[in-house]
Amino acid sequence: MHPLARLDHRFVWHPFTQMRDWLRREPIVLVAGRGAVLRDVYGREYLDANASIWTNLHGHNHPRLNAALRRQLARVAHTSYLGLANEPASLLAADLVAAANPPGWRAQPKLARVFYSDDGSTALEVALKLAHQFARRTGLARRPRFLSLAGAYHGDTVGAVSLGHIDLFHAAYAGLLFKSDAVMAPYCYRCPFNRARPERADARTYRRCRWECVDQVERRLAAQRRRRGEPYAALVFEPLIQGAAGMIPQPPGWLKRVAELARGHGTLLIADEVLTGFGRTGRGALAVGPADMAEAPADKSSRVRRAPSLFACHHEGVQPDFLCLAKGLTGGYLPLAATLTTRAVFNAFLGEYAEFKTFFHGHSYTGNPLGAATARASLALLQSAASRRARARLEWELARELARLWALPAVGDLRQVGLIAGIELVRDWRTRAAFDLRERAGLRVCEALTRRGVLTRPIGNVVVLMPPYCTTPAQLRRMVGALAESIEEVLGRGNNRSR
Ligand SMILES: *Cc1c(COP(=O)(O)O)cnc(C)c1O
């Protein structure tokens, strides 16, 4: 075993990992990366097919991000944000507010303030605390309660876990958590209201339903008011696609309807764009073709060529009261997060010192200059025409490559939102019969993928592909080709209906 792997085995405890399994085999120790390729201690190369757990945007070792980071490093690495400001964090706040309020877009409310933290979980924790106090101070709710989507994952701090609905985590931390309510999330492939029989296509495209999932949200919002005499303080959601819940995409129109219903009840919107932000959802369309690759048409009223927004909410014309950002914020370089909110929320925390309306929350590394400088360079790249074209092209190529996987009977649903793909593995696509989690179907397919030099992690029986935006067509073909081979190797290629 490599000495670095031995040190890991001896001293380290890994996240979300059964360490007994981990200690059974030599871990991959990564030492370098360039573009979509990572290299380990033995010089073996791998394609980074989940963008290093959904964080990386432009590829590893990007010259522009490296330069921005080095420039800031030559000035100062970190200074306190308590009672002091710093250059890159001020500049980044202005950039983020501009990006969150696209020009020519009249959606309300305006996102006007940025509160920095370090990770997705803390970005949600900040939104949660702000919304809770806002609701009490304004009289919106005396005992603020939150509504979020079934299966949701919003992070691992105690508040963020409380907002989520993954039974496994709730069982583990029962007693530590506060209560929040769950409402049905659209999951067309496994929706009890979808009367369509399985086809070899994204379940959203052939579903047969009457938007019962939206009715359920409406009922929940109304029931809360009826029973408790006050609305939910906030609805928490991932726009367009739920990530860690299993890469579960929403049918077009769902978000807009649900957001309008919540607003109608006076409930605030907390958008968790930790995964979906920064161009990950492309144009947010169901499927794209070469014709869609042209840039967005000119906005007639302002005669400004409008670029598609970097945020998923905006694809449905929804502007939240809280926009939570992390993972891709620094292009996958450093832990930095931001919670954007409105002037109304900000104003509720203004007062005389002795009123103690201050937002009592913060972290030692709040507003970290290295992270902020890198994030600015990443945003500038994202807004360049070259990056927009590359993303549109990759989105289209991903759709084309994924289509090959329908030939495999173990592929039940194939869902893509922009540059995010979830491949749901099933025992029998005709019945949608699922594998028992203990069979480790997703894990075994990903292990076979690793042997072929492609790195990603499954969520249960859903394999995730989330290539960095710099992935070349040849690299993408290798990722999907290796996935097809791995599924065949592990789950067979024949008609497995009889098993
Ligand atoms: C990853 C993730 C989080 C948590 O972010 P961390 O940086 O891991 O704390 C929260 N929400 C969503 C949607 C995520 O994907």
The ligand as an SDF file (V2000), in Angstrom:
LIG
                    3D

 15 15  0  0  0  0  0  0  0  0999 V2000
  -24.2950   19.6760   -1.0200 C   0  0  0  0  0  0  0  0  0  0  0  0
  -25.5700   20.3350   -0.7330 C   0  0  0  0  0  0  0  0  0  0  0  0
  -25.8090   21.0080    0.4750 C   0  0  0  0  0  0  0  0  0  0  0  0
  -24.7980   21.0140    1.5930 C   0  0  0  0  0  0  0  0  0  0  0  0
  -23.6380   21.6450    1.1950 O   0  0  0  0  0  0  0  0  0  0  0  0
  -22.2540   21.3530    1.9930 P   0  0  0  0  0  0  0  0  0  0  0  0
  -21.2910   22.2670    1.3390 O   0  0  0  0  0  0  0  0  0  0  0  0
  -21.9450   19.9200    1.7960 O   0  0  0  0  0  0  0  0  0  0  0  0
  -22.4990   21.6980    3.4120 O   0  0  0  0  0  0  0  0  0  0  0  0
  -27.0080   21.6600    0.6400 C   0  0  0  0  0  0  0  0  0  0  0  0
  -27.9410   21.6580   -0.3200 N   0  0  0  0  0  0  0  0  0  0  0  0
  -27.7430   21.0380   -1.4940 C   0  0  0  0  0  0  0  0  0  0  0  0
  -28.8050   21.0990   -2.5290 C   0  0  0  0  0  0  0  0  0  0  0  0
  -26.5730   20.3440   -1.7380 C   0  0  0  0  0  0  0  0  0  0  0  0
  -26.4020   19.7040   -2.8970 O   0  0  0  0  0  0  0  0  0  0  0  0
  1  2  1  0
  2  3  1  0
  2 14  2  0
  3  4  1  0
  3 10  2  0
  4  5  1  0
  5  6  1  0
  6  7  2  0
  6  8  1  0
  6  9  1  0
 10 11  1  0
 11 12  2  0
 12 13  1  0
 12 14  1  0
 14 15  1  0
M  END
$$$$
